[in-house]
Each structure stands twice: as structure tokens, then as C-alpha cells.
């Protein structure tokens, strides 16, 4: 096993996980770390560097997602074969705003990430041990290309009672994250399809669609979400929406607008809606918002969900629910694909759901996020004279809009100067358009005491 002597600097203006990530990536490029070299365990490296284990996990997860390292169950992390990457310029992980070295921040209100302190490590360890200890030799075969049937049954049952999704296990596809499933859906929908997305949306989805040489039409939004009237004037036949909690604005699409969107889709055979239900579990007032798919009577909604936000990003497990009308096309065009998720991991998550741990975990996460949500809302009350607050009561971030018309990037710059990192809404615009005065403040991965300290610094810099 290779020892890693990383000189971390908490005052460098770069998060500790990014410093670990960059160091390991550079060592791989310089071939100081070679194919097959074993890395220290996350627990061991965290202890060696005197950082939290979650910091190391985030760095390793980023390296895994980019293909630099890979994990072996009950063995550890190893360096991948990346010879073809040695001449490529080393980049840092993609982030909304990358602070310069001269910038300093102690508190990061990222809209991404999860509260890893709530991860049920002991339960996960026990379930993993049970799955591997049982006589489950069949798990080492390739299995069903859509995912294990028993697991898809569990997902179908969960989606029905929690999200109102109407589906059979046959309609569900398991994949290694939305990054894997979205290209499959795009392939399924045909070469001539044109996509519509809200003008402020999930940028990564837009990049994936465009990377596959598909046209994306930018659709204006109002307080109810995507304008269906504007959508109807475009050549788009596929609408990508997040109706239960739009990212990043937090808009919840009301029933009337949902019906308009479903009506638009039903007017032509080639029209479909992709419903990304990325964090619908986290709502803090009233009942959860039902899925758009559950309202669909014309078989027009493709539903996408993920376990990454509710459990942990490293799970890398998402699912898509296809309309019945697309199942035959899927079998003919894509049915030969193998499932990209390990059957062992599927069995573990299936046990996590079927034994009731998932539901209890979600309840704990809701309570933890609600406590942070309520704290941050209370702390932001003095800001309301100069800012308008929106996007609250669900998800894991809120938005502040300057009443004095201070641009979002200027607000970010002022915050960074005081040691706090917030995020400009303009970075989530599909195309640059005019001035933006809104910043995003996330609270999933930051602890309560750090929230208080960070908001105190924002108060001193923004309200002076």
C-alpha cells in the first residue's frame, strides 16, 4: 500500500478534499502512483492527515467518478489504468465557482453534497456482511440488464407509496447514476428529438444532452416553472423538468401547469417528458409533492430518481421508469446492454429498502435537514430588509435575491473576502442573459455551528 504524505493547508483557499483529490491525481499523472497501487483506506488516511473521514471520502469519490481509481469490495481503493491520460492537463473537480488562491473561505454553503454524518455505517456494514455471507454465488453472474427483478420490485413499491408513481418492475431500469441513464434515454428517444429545458436548470443535464449532439431549446420560466406556452412555440418534442422541486430555483410546479405540460405531451406521438425527481424526499412543510408521472394518463412521462442524494453520492445508483409505450423500443434498441450497477450493491440497497432501513434513514435525514433549514431561516431574518428569500421549505438550499440590485457575482466576491463561499444563480443559466441578483446558499453538508458562524460573517459583509 502506498503511503500518502499530503501537505494540507486549511488557509490556502481550496477545500481540503480538493487538495487531497489534486495531490492524488497529480501523483497518478506523474506515475508516482501506478496502475494497481493500493491507496490508504479512507479511515486510515483521515487519521493520518487529521481530517474528517467524509473529507477523504469526497476526494476518493471524485477520483472514482473520473476513473482515476476504483474500489474493490472489502479490499480498498486501487489506481486505475490511465496511461492515456498522462498528457492531459490536470484540472480540479468541476465546481460552480473556483476561488483563486488569493481567496480565503472557512465556510462553504454548497448546494451539492449530503449530510454524511447521518450515514448508517453500522447498518450498511451488517447488510454487506449478510449479503456476502449468505450463499449468494449467483450474484457473481451478470444478471438482468435492467437490474435484478427483486430490487426493481422494491423500488416500484417504494415509488408507489411515497411518490405516487404507477409502474411495474418491468418498466424500471437501474443504472450507475443519472449520467449513465440520461444518455440511454436520449438514445431511446431517437436521433431527431429536440430537447427543452428551463432557462435556469441543472447544467450538467444540458451538457450531457448537448454532448450527444442534440439541440436544447431554452424555455422561459415564471413562478410556476416552465412556460408551456413558450414551449409550444419551439420545435422541441422532449421536455426535461423537475416539477416537485425545480433546481436551482426551488419552484414547485402547481397542478394546473402540470396538466398543461401533460396536455402538450399528449398532442403528438413523439412528445415525452423527462421528470427528474432528484430530491423530492426532503420537504419540511405539508405533504410530499406527488410525482408528475403519477398524474400521467397518456403514458408520456419518463421518471428518473436517484439514491445518491438520499443515501450517499458514492452509491452511484439511479433508476428510470419508462412508459409502457417505450418498452418494446427499449428491448429492441438497448435491451442488450448490461446493468452498470454491481449485483452485490443492488442486493445491499434492496435489503436496506425491504427491511425498512431506508424509510427510517430518510426520516432521520429529513429531521437533520429541517433543523438546519429552520436554523438558517431564523439566522437570515435580519437580511430580509435588503434581500428576498425564496426556495425554502424543501430541498437542501435556499435563495437570496438582492433588493438593492447587487449582482450575484459581486455578492459572491464580497462573501469570499469575508471567508464565506456562496454560489451565483447565474452559473445555472443555460445561456447568459442580463443581470442576476440571486445567490444560492446550501446547507446539506455544513454543520450547524458552521452555519451560524458563516451567516454571521455574511451579515457583517452584506449588511454593513
N, C-alpha and C positions, 0 to 999 in steps of 0.2 A: 504493500500500500504506500502511495506517495504522501509524504508529509507536505503540508502547505503552510509556508511562512508568509502570511499576508500582512503587510503593514497598513492597518486600517487607520483612517484619520476622520474622526467624527466631525471635525471642523472644516473639512475640505469643501463642503457644499454639495457633496454627492452622497446619496444614501449608502448605508453600509452594505446592503445587499447588492447594489450596483457595483461597489468596489470589489466585492468577492467575485461577482459574475465576471467583471472585466479582467481581473487577475487570472482566473482560471482559463478564460477564453484566450488571453494573450499567451499563457503557458502552452496551450494546445497548438496555437498557431506557430509558436516558436519551436515546437516539438520537444519542449522540456517535459510535457505530458504527452505520452504516445498512445496509440491505439491499444486498448485493453488494460491500460493502467487503472488501478482501483483508487478511487478518491476516498478521503476520510468519511466516516459516517456523519450525518447531519448533527447528531448529538455530540460526537467527538470533536468536530470542527468548531461547533458553537462553544464548547467548553474551552478549547484551545485558544480561540480568539476573544473569549469573554463577551460574546454577543448572545442574543436570544436564538433559540433553535429555529424559530419561524423566519428569522433573517436569513439563515443558511438555506432553509427550505425554499424560500423565494428565489434565491440565487440559483440553486440547483434546478428548480422548476423551469426557470428561464432557459438555462443551458439545455435541459431535456427537450423543451419545446422547439429549440432551434437546431437540435440534432447534434450538439457537441458532446453530450454524454447520454447514457442510458442507464436505467435501473434494472436490477435483477431481484426478483422477489426473494426475501430472506438472505440476500447476499450483499447488496450495496449498489454503489454507482461506479460506472466504468467509462473510460474515454472511448468515444465512437471513432470510426474510420472516417476522418475528414480531410484526407490528403488533398482533395480537390479544392479545399477552401483556403489553403495556405497562402495564396497570393491575393486573397481578398482583403480589403481594408477592414480593420476591426471597428465595429460600430457598437455603441451602447444599446441596451434594450430600448425598444420604441417607447416613448413617453410623450405625453401631450406637450409639455414644455420641458426642455432640458436646460437646467440652470447652468450658467457659466461658472467657471471655477471661482470667480470673484464673488459669486452669490453665496449667501450663507442662509441655511434654514435648519431649524431644530424640529419643526412640526410640519408634517406632511398630511394635508387633508385630501388625500387621493380619492377620486370617485370609484376607483377599482379596488380590488383586494377583498378579503373576507376577514372575519374575526377568528383567527386560528387558535386563539386561547380557548375557544369553546369546542374545538375538535375532540370528539370522543375517542381518544387514543386507546384506552384500555378495552373498550368495546370492539374497536376495529382490530386490535391485536387478537382478541379472543375469536372473532369471526374468521379472521385469516387463518388462525391455527386450526379451527374446526374444519374449515374447507379443505385444508391441506392434509389434515389427519384422517379425515374420512376416506373411504375407498373411492376416490373420485378420479380414477385414471382416465375416464372418458373426457375429462376437462382438458387433457393434453392433445386431443384431436381438434381439428379446425372448427367444427360446429357449423351452425346455420349462419349463412351470410348476413342475415338481418339481425342476428343476435340470438341468444338462447331463448327458446319459446317460453320457458318458465319465468324468465326475467321480464320478458315483454308482457306476459300476463300480469305480473306485479305492477309494472308501470301503467298498464291500461287501467287496472283497478284504482291505483293511486290518482291518476289523472281524472278519472270519472268522479270520485267523491270529493276531490279537492279543487279541481278546476272546471268541472262540468264538461270535460272533453268526452265526446262519444266516439269510441273506436274499439276495434278488435285487435288482439295481439298481432294478427297478420298485417295490419296497417303500420306497425311500428318498426322503425329501423334504428339500430344502435350504432353510434359512431364515436370516434375519438375526438369529440369536441365539435362545435359548430363550424370550425374551419374545415373540417372534413365533410360534414353533412351538406353544407351550403353548395359546394361545387357539384355534389351528386344531384341535388335538387335542380340546379341550373342545367345540368346535362339532361336530366329527365324532362325539363320543360321545353327543350328544343332550341335549335340554333337561332331561330328567328325571333325569339322572345325579347321584349324590351321591358326594362325594369323601372319602377317608380319608387323613389324614396323621399321621405320628408326632407326639407331643406336643411334641417338640423337633426342629425341622426347618428347612428352607430357607424363611424367612419370605416372601421375595419370591414364591415359587410360590403360597403360601397367599393372598397379596394379589391375585395375578393371578386365581386361581380365584374368589375372593370378589367381585372387581370385576366379574366376569361373572355375578353373582347366583346363584352355585352354593353349595350348602351344603358345609361342610367339617367332617367329624367328626374330633375329636381322639382318637387311639388311644394308649393307654399303651405304654411300651417296657420291655423288660428287657435283659439283657446280650446277647441275640441279635437285638435290633431290635424291629420292630413286633409286638405281640402279636396273633397271628391269632385266638386265642380271643376276645379283646375285639373285634376287627374283625368277627367273625361275628355279634356281638350288635347291631351297628349296621345302619342301613338303607343304608349305603354300598355302591356297586357298582363303584367305581373306587378302587384303592389306589395312592397315589403313594409310591414308596420309592427309596432309594439303597442297595441291598444290598451293593455291593462296598466302599463306604466312606461310611457314613452321615454327613451333615453336620448338625450340627457335632460329634456325639459320637465319630465315628471307628469306630463299631461295624461289624464285618464280619458279615453275616448268614450263619450256617452252613447247610450243605446241608439239614439236617432242617427248619429254619424255612422255607427257600426252598420245599421241597416242600409244606409246609403251606400256604404262600401260593398256590402254583400250584394246589393242590387246591381251595382256596377259590374261586379264579377260575374253575375248570372246572365248578363246580357250577351255574352259571347262564349263559345265553347272553349276558346284558348285562353280565357282570362282566369287567373288564380290569385289568391292572397297568401303571402308567406307571413304567418303570425309568429313573431319571436317573443316568447313569453319568458324572458330571461330572469326576472327577479320578482315574479308575481307573489311569491310566498310571503314577502315582507310588506305587510300593510298594518298600520297601527291605529286606524280608526274605522269602525264599521266592519262589514264582512269583506272577504277577498272578492275582487272583481272577477266575474266569470269570464271564461275564455271566449274569444270570438268564434272559435271552432265549434263550441257548444251551441251557438246560435245559428250555425250554417245549415240550411236545409237543402242547398243546391250542390253540396259536395265540392266546394270551391276553396277550402282553406287547408293549407299545409301548415301544420303546427310544429314548432321547434321549441324544445325545452332542454335544460342542462342541469347536471348535478354539481357543476363547478362552483356556482355561486352559493348554493345551499349547503354543500359539504366542504369542498376544498378545490382550488384550481388544479391541483396535481391529479385529481381523479380523472380528468380528461375524458369525460363521458357525457355525451348528449344523446338526444333521441328526436326523431322526426316522426310525425303521424301523417301518413299520406292519405289523401282522399281515395275512396274506393275506385274512382274513375281513372286513377293513375297506377293502380296496382299491376294491371296487365302490361302497361308500358314499362314499368319498373322491372318486372320479371324478364321482359324481352331485351331491354337495353342494359340493365345494370345488375340483374339478378345473379350474374356470375361473380360479382365482387365478393371477396372475403370480408368478414367483420373485422374492423380495425381495433376492437377492444378485446383484451385478453379474457378468455372464458373464466379464468380464476377471478379476475376483478369483477366480472359480471355476477358470479356466484356470491362474492362477498357483498356487493351492493344489494343484490336480491335478498340476501339474508338480513341485511340492515333494514330493508323496507318491510319484508314479510314478518319480522319479529317485533316490529313496532318501534325500533330504534330511530328510524328516520323521522317519524312523526314527533317523537319526543325531542329529538335534536332540533328540529325546526322550531318547536315551541321555545326551547332554550335560546336559540338564535334570535327569534322574534323579541323575546324579553330583553336580551342583551342589546339588540339594535334599538329597541324602543327606548330603553334607558338612555342610550347615547343620543338618540333623536330628541327626546324631551329635554335633555341637558343642553344640547346645542341651541334648541329653540329658545329656551329660557335665557341663555347667555347672549343671544342675538337681539333680545328686546331693545337694548339701548341703540341698536343700529337702525331701527325702523324709522327714525326721523330722516335718515339720509338714504336708506335702502328699502327696496321692496322685496319681501321674502316670498318664494314660491317653491313648488315641488315637494312640499312637506307631506307628512302622514303616510309615506310609503317609500320603498327603496332604501338606499343607504347613502343618499346625498341630498342636499338642498341647494337652491339657487338664490343669490343676492343680486339685485339689479340696482345700479346707482341712480337715484333720483336727480342727482346733480350732473348726469351725463358724463361721468368719468369713464373712459373706455376700459374695457376689461383687461387689456394688456398692461395698461398703466396701473390698474389696481393690483394686478399680479406682481408687477415690478416693485410697487410700494410695499406689498406684503413680504416679498423676498428680502427686501432691505431690512425688515424687522425680524427676519428669521422664520417666516411662515410661508409655506407653499400652498397656494390655491390654484385653480385652473380656469382658463378663459373659455367661455362658451363658444367663442368664435372658432376655436380649434375643432369644433364638432360640426361646422358648417360644410356642406358638400362643396360649395363654391363660395369664395369670399364675396360678401355682399354688404356694403355700407359699414356703419359703425355698430359695435356691440358694447353694451354696458353691463353685462351679466357675467358673474363668476360662479364657479361650481365649488361647493365645499362638501367633501365626503367625510364619512365618519366610521366606516366599517372597520378599518384596520388600525385606527388610532385609539389609544386607551383614554379613559375618562379624564384622568388628571392632566394628560397632554392636551385634551380638548380645551379644558379650562385655561391652561397656560397659553395655548395658541390663540384662542379668541381674545384673551387679554391683550396680547401683542397686536392683534388686528385692530382692536379698539383704540389703542394708542396711536396706530399709524393711519387708520382710515377716518377716525372721528375727531382728530385733533383740530 
